Protein backbone atom coordinates (compact mmCIF):
# COMPACT_ATOMS: atom_id res chain seq x y z
CA UNK A 1 0.00 0.00 0.00
CA UNK A 2 1.44 3.36 -0.98
CA UNK A 3 0.65 6.98 -0.26
CA UNK A 4 -1.85 7.10 -3.13
CA UNK A 5 -3.69 3.86 -2.28
CA UNK A 6 -7.13 4.71 -0.94
CA UNK A 7 -8.55 2.66 1.92
CA UNK A 8 -11.86 2.81 3.71
CA UNK A 9 -10.57 2.52 7.28
CA UNK A 10 -11.78 4.62 10.18
CA UNK A 11 -9.10 5.72 12.61
CA UNK A 12 -8.80 8.09 15.52
CA UNK A 13 -5.70 10.23 15.97
CA UNK A 14 -4.65 12.15 19.05
CA UNK A 15 -1.63 14.41 19.32
CA UNK A 16 -0.27 15.81 22.56
CA UNK A 17 2.61 16.08 24.98
CA UNK A 18 3.61 13.21 27.26
CA UNK A 19 4.65 13.55 30.88
CA UNK A 20 8.23 12.83 29.74
CA UNK A 21 8.38 15.89 27.46
CA UNK A 22 7.83 14.02 24.22
CA UNK A 23 5.19 14.64 21.58
CA UNK A 24 2.96 11.62 21.04
CA UNK A 25 0.93 10.87 17.94
CA UNK A 26 -1.50 8.14 18.97
CA UNK A 27 -3.49 6.30 16.31
CA UNK A 28 -6.23 3.76 17.03
CA UNK A 29 -7.98 1.75 14.32
CA UNK A 30 -9.86 -1.54 14.44
CA UNK A 31 -8.57 -2.33 17.94
CA UNK A 32 -4.94 -1.61 17.04
CA UNK A 33 -3.16 1.17 18.91
CA UNK A 34 -0.03 2.83 17.55
CA UNK A 35 1.72 5.26 19.91
CA UNK A 36 4.56 7.19 18.26
CA UNK A 37 6.74 9.41 20.43
CA UNK A 38 8.96 12.18 19.08
CA UNK A 39 11.22 14.70 20.73
CA UNK A 40 10.02 18.29 20.24
CA UNK A 41 12.54 18.98 17.45
CA UNK A 42 11.38 15.91 15.50
CA UNK A 43 7.76 17.00 16.03
CA UNK A 44 8.61 20.42 14.56
CA UNK A 45 10.10 18.71 11.49
CA UNK A 46 6.99 16.55 11.08
CA UNK A 47 4.78 19.64 11.36
CA UNK A 48 6.83 21.34 8.62
CA UNK A 49 6.43 18.27 6.38
CA UNK A 50 2.66 18.29 6.96
CA UNK A 51 2.48 22.00 6.08
CA UNK A 52 4.54 21.43 2.91
CA UNK A 53 2.27 18.54 1.91
CA UNK A 54 -0.80 20.74 2.43
CA UNK A 55 0.69 23.40 0.14
CA UNK A 56 1.44 20.77 -2.51
CA UNK A 57 -2.06 19.29 -2.21
CA UNK A 58 -3.62 22.71 -2.72
CA UNK A 59 -1.52 23.21 -5.84
CA UNK A 60 -2.74 19.86 -7.21
CA UNK A 61 -6.38 20.79 -6.54
CA UNK A 62 -6.02 24.06 -8.47
CA UNK A 63 -4.92 22.29 -11.65
PQR file with spaces between the fields and no chain letter, atoms N, CA, C, O and H, PARSE charges and radii, in Angstrom:
ATOM       1  N    UNK     1       0.856   -1.176    0.000 -0.4000 1.5000
ATOM       2  CA   UNK     1       0.000    0.000    0.000 -0.0000 2.0000
ATOM       3  C    UNK     1       0.899    1.236    0.000  0.5500 1.7000
ATOM       4  O    UNK     1       1.818    1.337    0.814 -0.5500 1.4000
ATOM       5  N    UNK     2       0.644    2.147   -0.885 -0.4000 1.5000
ATOM       6  CA   UNK     2       1.437    3.359   -0.981 -0.0000 2.0000
ATOM       7  C    UNK     2       0.640    4.581   -0.554  0.5500 1.7000
ATOM       8  O    UNK     2      -0.507    4.476   -0.119 -0.5500 1.4000
ATOM       9  H    UNK     2      -0.102    2.065   -1.546  0.4000 1.0000
ATOM      10  N    UNK     3       1.258    5.720   -0.685 -0.4000 1.5000
ATOM      11  CA   UNK     3       0.648    6.977   -0.255 -0.0000 2.0000
ATOM      12  C    UNK     3      -0.608    7.291   -1.063  0.5500 1.7000
ATOM      13  O    UNK     3      -1.501    7.977   -0.564 -0.5500 1.4000
ATOM      14  H    UNK     3       2.190    5.806   -1.039  0.4000 1.0000
ATOM      15  N    UNK     4      -0.694    6.806   -2.294 -0.4000 1.5000
ATOM      16  CA   UNK     4      -1.853    7.102   -3.134 -0.0000 2.0000
ATOM      17  C    UNK     4      -2.901    5.999   -3.150  0.5500 1.7000
ATOM      18  O    UNK     4      -3.886    6.099   -3.881 -0.5500 1.4000
ATOM      19  H    UNK     4       0.031    6.249   -2.699  0.4000 1.0000
ATOM      20  N    UNK     5      -2.706    4.945   -2.356 -0.4000 1.5000
ATOM      21  CA   UNK     5      -3.688    3.856   -2.280 -0.0000 2.0000
ATOM      22  C    UNK     5      -4.791    4.252   -1.300  0.5500 1.7000
ATOM      23  O    UNK     5      -4.532    4.472   -0.117 -0.5500 1.4000
ATOM      24  H    UNK     5      -1.905    4.863   -1.762  0.4000 1.0000
ATOM      25  N    UNK     6      -6.015    4.340   -1.800 -0.4000 1.5000
ATOM      26  CA   UNK     6      -7.133    4.712   -0.943 -0.0000 2.0000
ATOM      27  C    UNK     6      -7.629    3.496   -0.189  0.5500 1.7000
ATOM      28  O    UNK     6      -7.679    2.391   -0.729 -0.5500 1.4000
ATOM      29  H    UNK     6      -6.225    4.161   -2.761  0.4000 1.0000
ATOM      30  N    UNK     7      -7.998    3.714    1.078 -0.4000 1.5000
ATOM      31  CA   UNK     7      -8.546    2.655    1.922 -0.0000 2.0000
ATOM      32  C    UNK     7      -9.734    3.229    2.675  0.5500 1.7000
ATOM      33  O    UNK     7      -9.770    4.417    2.995 -0.5500 1.4000
ATOM      34  H    UNK     7      -7.957    4.611    1.516  0.4000 1.0000
ATOM      35  N    UNK     8     -10.689    2.385    2.949 -0.4000 1.5000
ATOM      36  CA   UNK     8     -11.861    2.809    3.706 -0.0000 2.0000
ATOM      37  C    UNK     8     -11.736    2.291    5.143  0.5500 1.7000
ATOM      38  O    UNK     8     -12.437    1.364    5.549 -0.5500 1.4000
ATOM      39  H    UNK     8     -10.660    1.420    2.690  0.4000 1.0000
ATOM      40  N    UNK     9     -10.831    2.909    5.897 -0.4000 1.5000
ATOM      41  CA   UNK     9     -10.573    2.522    7.281 -0.0000 2.0000
ATOM      42  C    UNK     9     -10.809    3.737    8.166  0.5500 1.7000
ATOM      43  O    UNK     9     -10.293    4.822    7.900 -0.5500 1.4000
ATOM      44  H    UNK     9     -10.261    3.662    5.567  0.4000 1.0000
ATOM      45  N    UNK    10     -11.590    3.546    9.216 -0.4000 1.5000
ATOM      46  CA   UNK    10     -11.777    4.619   10.185 -0.0000 2.0000
ATOM      47  C    UNK    10     -10.680    4.539   11.232  0.5500 1.7000
ATOM      48  O    UNK    10     -10.337    3.454   11.702 -0.5500 1.4000
ATOM      49  H    UNK    10     -12.010    2.664    9.432  0.4000 1.0000
ATOM      50  N    UNK    11     -10.138    5.676   11.591 -0.4000 1.5000
ATOM      51  CA   UNK    11      -9.097    5.723   12.610 -0.0000 2.0000
ATOM      52  C    UNK    11      -9.260    6.994   13.421  0.5500 1.7000
ATOM      53  O    UNK    11      -9.764    8.006   12.935 -0.5500 1.4000
ATOM      54  H    UNK    11     -10.416    6.557   11.209  0.4000 1.0000
ATOM      55  N    UNK    12      -8.828    6.918   14.648 -0.4000 1.5000
ATOM      56  CA   UNK    12      -8.797    8.086   15.522 -0.0000 2.0000
ATOM      57  C    UNK    12      -7.340    8.460   15.748  0.5500 1.7000
ATOM      58  O    UNK    12      -6.490    7.589   15.930 -0.5500 1.4000
ATOM      59  H    UNK    12      -8.418    6.095   15.043  0.4000 1.0000
ATOM      60  N    UNK    13      -7.055    9.757   15.735 -0.4000 1.5000
ATOM      61  CA   UNK    13      -5.703   10.227   15.974 -0.0000 2.0000
ATOM      62  C    UNK    13      -5.735   11.294   17.059  0.5500 1.7000
ATOM      63  O    UNK    13      -6.557   12.210   17.034 -0.5500 1.4000
ATOM      64  H    UNK    13      -7.746   10.465   15.587  0.4000 1.0000
ATOM      65  N    UNK    14      -4.829   11.153   18.002 -0.4000 1.5000
ATOM      66  CA   UNK    14      -4.654   12.150   19.054 -0.0000 2.0000
ATOM      67  C    UNK    14      -3.197   12.595   19.030  0.5500 1.7000
ATOM      68  O    UNK    14      -2.294   11.791   18.798 -0.5500 1.4000
ATOM      69  H    UNK    14      -4.161   10.408   18.023  0.4000 1.0000
ATOM      70  N    UNK    15      -2.980   13.873   19.270 -0.4000 1.5000
ATOM      71  CA   UNK    15      -1.629   14.414   19.320 -0.0000 2.0000
ATOM      72  C    UNK    15      -1.512   15.255   20.582  0.5500 1.7000
ATOM      73  O    UNK    15      -2.365   16.098   20.858 -0.5500 1.4000
ATOM      74  H    UNK    15      -3.713   14.527   19.459  0.4000 1.0000
ATOM      75  N    UNK    16      -0.453   15.020   21.346 -0.4000 1.5000
ATOM      76  CA   UNK    16      -0.272   15.805   22.557 -0.0000 2.0000
ATOM      77  C    UNK    16       1.055   15.510   23.227  0.5500 1.7000
ATOM      78  O    UNK    16       1.783   14.604   22.821 -0.5500 1.4000
ATOM      79  H    UNK    16       0.240   14.334   21.122  0.4000 1.0000
ATOM      80  N    UNK    17       1.362   16.280   24.255 -0.4000 1.5000
ATOM      81  CA   UNK    17       2.612   16.080   24.981 -0.0000 2.0000
ATOM      82  C    UNK    17       2.479   14.936   25.994  0.5500 1.7000
ATOM      83  O    UNK    17       1.404   14.699   26.546 -0.5500 1.4000
ATOM      84  H    UNK    17       0.771   17.016   24.586  0.4000 1.0000
ATOM      85  N    UNK    18       3.589   14.239   26.223 -0.4000 1.5000
ATOM      86  CA   UNK    18       3.612   13.207   27.257 -0.0000 2.0000
ATOM      87  C    UNK    18       4.202   13.804   28.532  0.5500 1.7000
ATOM      88  O    UNK    18       4.745   14.909   28.527 -0.5500 1.4000
ATOM      89  H    UNK    18       4.462   14.431   25.775  0.4000 1.0000
ATOM      90  N    UNK    19       4.085   13.060   29.609 -0.4000 1.5000
ATOM      91  CA   UNK    19       4.646   13.552   30.876 -0.0000 2.0000
ATOM      92  C    UNK    19       6.173   13.457   30.901  0.5500 1.7000
ATOM      93  O    UNK    19       6.801   13.883   31.871 -0.5500 1.4000
ATOM      94  H    UNK    19       3.644   12.162   29.614  0.4000 1.0000
ATOM      95  N    UNK    20       6.772   12.906   29.850 -0.4000 1.5000
ATOM      96  CA   UNK    20       8.233   12.831   29.741 -0.0000 2.0000
ATOM      97  C    UNK    20       8.787   13.885   28.783  0.5500 1.7000
ATOM      98  O    UNK    20       9.973   13.862   28.454 -0.5500 1.4000
ATOM      99  H    UNK    20       6.262   12.560   29.062  0.4000 1.0000
ATOM     100  N    UNK    21       7.931   14.811   28.334 -0.4000 1.5000
ATOM     101  CA   UNK    21       8.381   15.891   27.460 -0.0000 2.0000
ATOM     102  C    UNK    21       8.514   15.504   26.001  0.5500 1.7000
ATOM     103  O    UNK    21       9.219   16.165   25.238 -0.5500 1.4000
ATOM     104  H    UNK    21       6.967   14.830   28.601  0.4000 1.0000
ATOM     105  N    UNK    22       7.844   14.442   25.616 -0.4000 1.5000
ATOM     106  CA   UNK    22       7.834   14.024   24.220 -0.0000 2.0000
ATOM     107  C    UNK    22       6.507   14.443   23.600  0.5500 1.7000
ATOM     108  O    UNK    22       5.564   14.789   24.312 -0.5500 1.4000
ATOM     109  H    UNK    22       7.271   13.905   26.236  0.4000 1.0000
ATOM     110  N    UNK    23       6.437   14.409   22.286 -0.4000 1.5000
ATOM     111  CA   UNK    23       5.187   14.642   21.583 -0.0000 2.0000
ATOM     112  C    UNK    23       4.716   13.281   21.087  0.5500 1.7000
ATOM     113  O    UNK    23       5.450   12.575   20.395 -0.5500 1.4000
ATOM     114  H    UNK    23       7.203   14.127   21.708  0.4000 1.0000
ATOM     115  N    UNK    24       3.488   12.918   21.446 -0.4000 1.5000
ATOM     116  CA   UNK    24       2.957   11.618   21.042 -0.0000 2.0000
ATOM     117  C    UNK    24       1.880   11.802   19.991  0.5500 1.7000
ATOM     118  O    UNK    24       0.964   12.607   20.152 -0.5500 1.4000
ATOM     119  H    UNK    24       2.892   13.491   22.008  0.4000 1.0000
ATOM     120  N    UNK    25       2.004   11.040   18.909 -0.4000 1.5000
ATOM     121  CA   UNK    25       0.931   10.870   17.941 -0.0000 2.0000
ATOM     122  C    UNK    25       0.389    9.475   18.220  0.5500 1.7000
ATOM     123  O    UNK    25       1.111    8.485   18.106 -0.5500 1.4000
ATOM     124  H    UNK    25       2.749   10.385   18.779  0.4000 1.0000
ATOM     125  N    UNK    26      -0.877    9.404   18.583 -0.4000 1.5000
ATOM     126  CA   UNK    26      -1.502    8.137   18.969 -0.0000 2.0000
ATOM     127  C    UNK    26      -2.616    7.835   17.985  0.5500 1.7000
ATOM     128  O    UNK    26      -3.559    8.612   17.837 -0.5500 1.4000
ATOM     129  H    UNK    26      -1.464   10.208   18.676  0.4000 1.0000
ATOM     130  N    UNK    27      -2.497    6.697   17.312 -0.4000 1.5000
ATOM     131  CA   UNK    27      -3.487    6.303   16.310 -0.0000 2.0000
ATOM     132  C    UNK    27      -4.136    5.003   16.758  0.5500 1.7000
ATOM     133  O    UNK    27      -3.457    4.060   17.163 -0.5500 1.4000
ATOM     134  H    UNK    27      -1.731    6.066   17.433  0.4000 1.0000
ATOM     135  N    UNK    28      -5.472    4.968   16.679 -0.4000 1.5000
ATOM     136  CA   UNK    28      -6.229    3.763   17.026 -0.0000 2.0000
ATOM     137  C    UNK    28      -7.162    3.442   15.878  0.5500 1.7000
ATOM     138  O    UNK    28      -7.919    4.299   15.421 -0.5500 1.4000
ATOM     139  H    UNK    28      -6.024    5.734   16.350  0.4000 1.0000
ATOM     140  N    UNK    29      -7.106    2.188   15.406 -0.4000 1.5000
ATOM     141  CA   UNK    29      -7.980    1.745   14.320 -0.0000 2.0000
ATOM     142  C    UNK    29      -8.228    0.251   14.453  0.5500 1.7000
ATOM     143  O    UNK    29      -7.292   -0.535   14.602 -0.5500 1.4000
ATOM     144  H    UNK    29      -6.491    1.492   15.777  0.4000 1.0000
ATOM     145  N    UNK    30      -9.480   -0.127   14.398 -0.4000 1.5000
ATOM     146  CA   UNK    30      -9.856   -1.545   14.442 -0.0000 2.0000
ATOM     147  C    UNK    30      -9.196   -2.291   15.598  0.5500 1.7000
ATOM     148  O    UNK    30      -8.745   -3.424   15.427 -0.5500 1.4000
ATOM     149  H    UNK    30     -10.240    0.511   14.276  0.4000 1.0000
ATOM     150  N    UNK    31      -9.135   -1.671   16.765 -0.4000 1.5000
ATOM     151  CA   UNK    31      -8.565   -2.328   17.938 -0.0000 2.0000
ATOM     152  C    UNK    31      -7.051   -2.302   18.018  0.5500 1.7000
ATOM     153  O    UNK    31      -6.477   -2.806   18.984 -0.5500 1.4000
ATOM     154  H    UNK    31      -9.501   -0.751   16.905  0.4000 1.0000
ATOM     155  N    UNK    32      -6.396   -1.729   17.026 -0.4000 1.5000
ATOM     156  CA   UNK    32      -4.940   -1.612   17.035 -0.0000 2.0000
ATOM     157  C    UNK    32      -4.563   -0.210   17.478  0.5500 1.7000
ATOM     158  O    UNK    32      -5.107    0.774   16.979 -0.5500 1.4000
ATOM     159  H    UNK    32      -6.862   -1.320   16.242  0.4000 1.0000
ATOM     160  N    UNK    33      -3.632   -0.123   18.415 -0.4000 1.5000
ATOM     161  CA   UNK    33      -3.163    1.167   18.910 -0.0000 2.0000
ATOM     162  C    UNK    33      -1.704    1.352   18.514  0.5500 1.7000
ATOM     163  O    UNK    33      -0.876    0.462   18.707 -0.5500 1.4000
ATOM     164  H    UNK    33      -3.190   -0.923   18.821  0.4000 1.0000
ATOM     165  N    UNK    34      -1.403    2.526   17.956 -0.4000 1.5000
ATOM     166  CA   UNK    34      -0.030    2.828   17.552 -0.0000 2.0000
ATOM     167  C    UNK    34       0.393    4.139   18.215  0.5500 1.7000
ATOM     168  O    UNK    34       0.015    5.218   17.758 -0.5500 1.4000
ATOM     169  H    UNK    34      -2.076    3.249   17.799  0.4000 1.0000
ATOM     170  N    UNK    35       1.178    4.045   19.293 -0.4000 1.5000
ATOM     171  CA   UNK    35       1.717    5.261   19.906 -0.0000 2.0000
ATOM     172  C    UNK    35       3.088    5.566   19.293  0.5500 1.7000
ATOM     173  O    UNK    35       3.956    4.694   19.243 -0.5500 1.4000
ATOM     174  H    UNK    35       1.485    3.169   19.664  0.4000 1.0000
ATOM     175  N    UNK    36       3.277    6.780   18.837 -0.4000 1.5000
ATOM     176  CA   UNK    36       4.556    7.185   18.258 -0.0000 2.0000
ATOM     177  C    UNK    36       5.037    8.418   19.010  0.5500 1.7000
ATOM     178  O    UNK    36       4.366    9.450   19.008 -0.5500 1.4000
ATOM     179  H    UNK    36       2.572    7.488   18.878  0.4000 1.0000
ATOM     180  N    UNK    37       6.193    8.316   19.649 -0.4000 1.5000
ATOM     181  CA   UNK    37       6.743    9.414   20.431 -0.0000 2.0000
ATOM     182  C    UNK    37       7.904   10.067   19.696  0.5500 1.7000
ATOM     183  O    UNK    37       8.746    9.392   19.103 -0.5500 1.4000
ATOM     184  H    UNK    37       6.739    7.478   19.650  0.4000 1.0000
ATOM     185  N    UNK    38       7.930   11.403   19.748 -0.4000 1.5000
ATOM     186  CA   UNK    38       8.964   12.184   19.082 -0.0000 2.0000
ATOM     187  C    UNK    38       9.461   13.250   20.034  0.5500 1.7000
ATOM     188  O    UNK    38       8.695   13.782   20.838 -0.5500 1.4000
ATOM     189  H    UNK    38       7.246   11.951   20.230  0.4000 1.0000
ATOM     190  N    UNK    39      10.766   13.567   19.944 -0.4000 1.5000
ATOM     191  CA   UNK    39      11.221   14.705   20.728 -0.0000 2.0000
ATOM     192  C    UNK    39      10.681   15.968   20.062  0.5500 1.7000
ATOM     193  O    UNK    39      10.308   15.934   18.890 -0.5500 1.4000
ATOM     194  H    UNK    39      11.388   13.135   19.291  0.4000 1.0000
ATOM     195  N    UNK    40      10.634   17.076   20.789 -0.4000 1.5000
ATOM     196  CA   UNK    40      10.018   18.288   20.239 -0.0000 2.0000
ATOM     197  C    UNK    40      10.610   18.742   18.900  0.5500 1.7000
ATOM     198  O    UNK    40       9.882   19.248   18.046 -0.5500 1.4000
ATOM     199  H    UNK    40      10.937   17.104   21.742  0.4000 1.0000
ATOM     200  N    UNK    41      11.916   18.566   18.710 -0.4000 1.5000
ATOM     201  CA   UNK    41      12.536   18.977   17.449 -0.0000 2.0000
ATOM     202  C    UNK    41      12.033   18.110   16.291  0.5500 1.7000
ATOM     203  O    UNK    41      11.753   18.617   15.205 -0.5500 1.4000
ATOM     204  H    UNK    41      12.507   18.155   19.403  0.4000 1.0000
ATOM     205  N    UNK    42      11.922   16.805   16.531 -0.4000 1.5000
ATOM     206  CA   UNK    42      11.381   15.915   15.498 -0.0000 2.0000
ATOM     207  C    UNK    42       9.933   16.282   15.187  0.5500 1.7000
ATOM     208  O    UNK    42       9.518   16.256   14.028 -0.5500 1.4000
ATOM     209  H    UNK    42      12.149   16.394   17.413  0.4000 1.0000
ATOM     210  N    UNK    43       9.165   16.622   16.221 -0.4000 1.5000
ATOM     211  CA   UNK    43       7.764   17.000   16.026 -0.0000 2.0000
ATOM     212  C    UNK    43       7.672   18.262   15.172  0.5500 1.7000
ATOM     213  O    UNK    43       6.791   18.371   14.319 -0.5500 1.4000
ATOM     214  H    UNK    43       9.502   16.643   17.163  0.4000 1.0000
ATOM     215  N    UNK    44       8.583   19.219   15.396 -0.4000 1.5000
ATOM     216  CA   UNK    44       8.605   20.421   14.557 -0.0000 2.0000
ATOM     217  C    UNK    44       8.874   20.065   13.101  0.5500 1.7000
ATOM     218  O    UNK    44       8.250   20.631   12.203 -0.5500 1.4000
ATOM     219  H    UNK    44       9.299   19.130   16.089  0.4000 1.0000
ATOM     220  N    UNK    45       9.792   19.134   12.854 -0.4000 1.5000
ATOM     221  CA   UNK    45      10.098   18.712   11.487 -0.0000 2.0000
ATOM     222  C    UNK    45       8.890   18.044   10.838  0.5500 1.7000
ATOM     223  O    UNK    45       8.599   18.278    9.665 -0.5500 1.4000
ATOM     224  H    UNK    45      10.299   18.674   13.583  0.4000 1.0000
ATOM     225  N    UNK    46       8.190   17.214   11.603 -0.4000 1.5000
ATOM     226  CA   UNK    46       6.989   16.553   11.084 -0.0000 2.0000
ATOM     227  C    UNK    46       5.927   17.595   10.746  0.5500 1.7000
ATOM     228  O    UNK    46       5.270   17.501    9.709 -0.5500 1.4000
ATOM     229  H    UNK    46       8.426   17.023   12.556  0.4000 1.0000
ATOM     230  N    UNK    47       5.758   18.581   11.615 -0.4000 1.5000
ATOM     231  CA   UNK    47       4.780   19.642   11.361 -0.0000 2.0000
ATOM     232  C    UNK    47       5.124   20.399   10.075  0.5500 1.7000
ATOM     233  O    UNK    47       4.231   20.738    9.299 -0.5500 1.4000
ATOM     234  H    UNK    47       6.291   18.658   12.458  0.4000 1.0000
ATOM     235  N    UNK    48       6.409   20.663    9.847 -0.4000 1.5000
ATOM     236  CA   UNK    48       6.830   21.343    8.618 -0.0000 2.0000
ATOM     237  C    UNK    48       6.520   20.485    7.391  0.5500 1.7000
ATOM     238  O    UNK    48       6.091   21.004    6.360 -0.5500 1.4000
ATOM     239  H    UNK    48       7.135   20.387   10.477  0.4000 1.0000
ATOM     240  N    UNK    49       6.737   19.167    7.503 -0.4000 1.5000
ATOM     241  CA   UNK    49       6.431   18.271    6.383 -0.0000 2.0000
ATOM     242  C    UNK    49       4.935   18.249    6.098  0.5500 1.7000
ATOM     243  O    UNK    49       4.527   18.207    4.937 -0.5500 1.4000
ATOM     244  H    UNK    49       7.086   18.745    8.340  0.4000 1.0000
ATOM     245  N    UNK    50       4.120   18.276    7.139 -0.4000 1.5000
ATOM     246  CA   UNK    50       2.663   18.295    6.956 -0.0000 2.0000
ATOM     247  C    UNK    50       2.248   19.598    6.282  0.5500 1.7000
ATOM     248  O    UNK    50       1.420   19.583    5.371 -0.5500 1.4000
ATOM     249  H    UNK    50       4.451   18.310    8.082  0.4000 1.0000
ATOM     250  N    UNK    51       2.809   20.716    6.713 -0.4000 1.5000
ATOM     251  CA   UNK    51       2.481   22.001    6.079 -0.0000 2.0000
ATOM     252  C    UNK    51       2.887   22.000    4.605  0.5500 1.7000
ATOM     253  O    UNK    51       2.131   22.470    3.755 -0.5500 1.4000
ATOM     254  H    UNK    51       3.482   20.727    7.453  0.4000 1.0000
ATOM     255  N    UNK    52       4.078   21.477    4.297 -0.4000 1.5000
ATOM     256  CA   UNK    52       4.544   21.425    2.908 -0.0000 2.0000
ATOM     257  C    UNK    52       3.631   20.530    2.065  0.5500 1.7000
ATOM     258  O    UNK    52       3.346   20.845    0.909 -0.5500 1.4000
ATOM     259  H    UNK    52       4.692   21.096    4.987  0.4000 1.0000
ATOM     260  N    UNK    53       3.181   19.431    2.636 -0.4000 1.5000
ATOM     261  CA   UNK    53       2.267   18.537    1.908 -0.0000 2.0000
ATOM     262  C    UNK    53       0.933   19.224    1.656  0.5500 1.7000
ATOM     263  O    UNK    53       0.332   19.036    0.598 -0.5500 1.4000
ATOM     264  H    UNK    53       3.412   19.176    3.575  0.4000 1.0000
ATOM     265  N    UNK    54       0.461   20.019    2.617 -0.4000 1.5000
ATOM     266  CA   UNK    54      -0.800   20.744    2.432 -0.0000 2.0000
ATOM     267  C    UNK    54      -0.666   21.764    1.295  0.5500 1.7000
ATOM     268  O    UNK    54      -1.585   21.918    0.490 -0.5500 1.4000
ATOM     269  H    UNK    54       0.950   20.172    3.476  0.4000 1.0000
ATOM     270  N    UNK    55       0.457   22.448    1.230 -0.4000 1.5000
ATOM     271  CA   UNK    55       0.694   23.403    0.142 -0.0000 2.0000
ATOM     272  C    UNK    55       0.693   22.674   -1.196  0.5500 1.7000
ATOM     273  O    UNK    55       0.076   23.134   -2.157 -0.5500 1.4000
ATOM     274  H    UNK    55       1.203   22.323    1.884  0.4000 1.0000
ATOM     275  N    UNK    56       1.382   21.537   -1.259 -0.4000 1.5000
ATOM     276  CA   UNK    56       1.439   20.768   -2.505 -0.0000 2.0000
ATOM     277  C    UNK    56       0.069   20.244   -2.891  0.5500 1.7000
ATOM     278  O    UNK    56      -0.283   20.249   -4.071 -0.5500 1.4000
ATOM     279  H    UNK    56       1.883   21.163   -0.478  0.4000 1.0000
ATOM     280  N    UNK    57      -0.711   19.793   -1.919 -0.4000 1.5000
ATOM     281  CA   UNK    57      -2.060   19.286   -2.209 -0.0000 2.0000
ATOM     282  C    UNK    57      -2.959   20.391   -2.750  0.5500 1.7000
ATOM     283  O    UNK    57      -3.755   20.155   -3.659 -0.5500 1.4000
ATOM     284  H    UNK    57      -0.425   19.790   -0.961  0.4000 1.0000
ATOM     285  N    UNK    58      -2.836   21.590   -2.199 -0.4000 1.5000
ATOM     286  CA   UNK    58      -3.622   22.714   -2.718 -0.0000 2.0000
ATOM     287  C    UNK    58      -3.247   23.024   -4.159  0.5500 1.7000
ATOM     288  O    UNK    58      -4.111   23.337   -4.979 -0.5500 1.4000
ATOM     289  H    UNK    58      -2.189   21.781   -1.460  0.4000 1.0000
ATOM     290  N    UNK    59      -1.960   22.936   -4.465 -0.4000 1.5000
ATOM     291  CA   UNK    59      -1.525   23.206   -5.841 -0.0000 2.0000
ATOM     292  C    UNK    59      -2.102   22.162   -6.798  0.5500 1.7000
ATOM     293  O    UNK    59      -2.481   22.501   -7.919 -0.5500 1.4000
ATOM     294  H    UNK    59      -1.259   22.682   -3.800  0.4000 1.0000
ATOM     295  N    UNK    60      -2.175   20.913   -6.376 -0.4000 1.5000
ATOM     296  CA   UNK    60      -2.743   19.858   -7.209 -0.0000 2.0000
ATOM     297  C    UNK    60      -4.231   20.107   -7.445  0.5500 1.7000
ATOM     298  O    UNK    60      -4.721   19.920   -8.559 -0.5500 1.4000
ATOM     299  H    UNK    60      -1.868   20.638   -5.465  0.4000 1.0000
ATOM     300  N    UNK    61      -4.944   20.524   -6.415 -0.4000 1.5000
ATOM     301  CA   UNK    61      -6.378   20.791   -6.542 -0.0000 2.0000
ATOM     302  C    UNK    61      -6.685   21.913   -7.513  0.5500 1.7000
ATOM     303  O    UNK    61      -7.725   21.898   -8.171 -0.5500 1.4000
ATOM     304  H    UNK    61      -4.545   20.676   -5.511  0.4000 1.0000
ATOM     305  N    UNK    62      -5.783   22.895   -7.609 -0.4000 1.5000
ATOM     306  CA   UNK    62      -6.021   24.059   -8.469 -0.0000 2.0000
ATOM     307  C    UNK    62      -5.773   23.756   -9.947  0.5500 1.7000
ATOM     308  O    UNK    62      -6.111   24.568  -10.808 -0.5500 1.4000
ATOM     309  H    UNK    62      -4.938   22.907   -7.074  0.4000 1.0000
ATOM     310  N    UNK    63      -5.200   22.624  -10.239 -0.4000 1.5000
ATOM     311  CA   UNK    63      -4.919   22.293  -11.651 -0.0000 2.0000
ATOM     312  C    UNK    63      -6.164   22.018  -12.409  0.5500 1.7000
ATOM     313  O    UNK    63      -6.107   21.726  -13.603 -0.5500 1.4000
ATOM     314  H    UNK    63      -4.926   21.964   -9.539  0.4000 1.0000
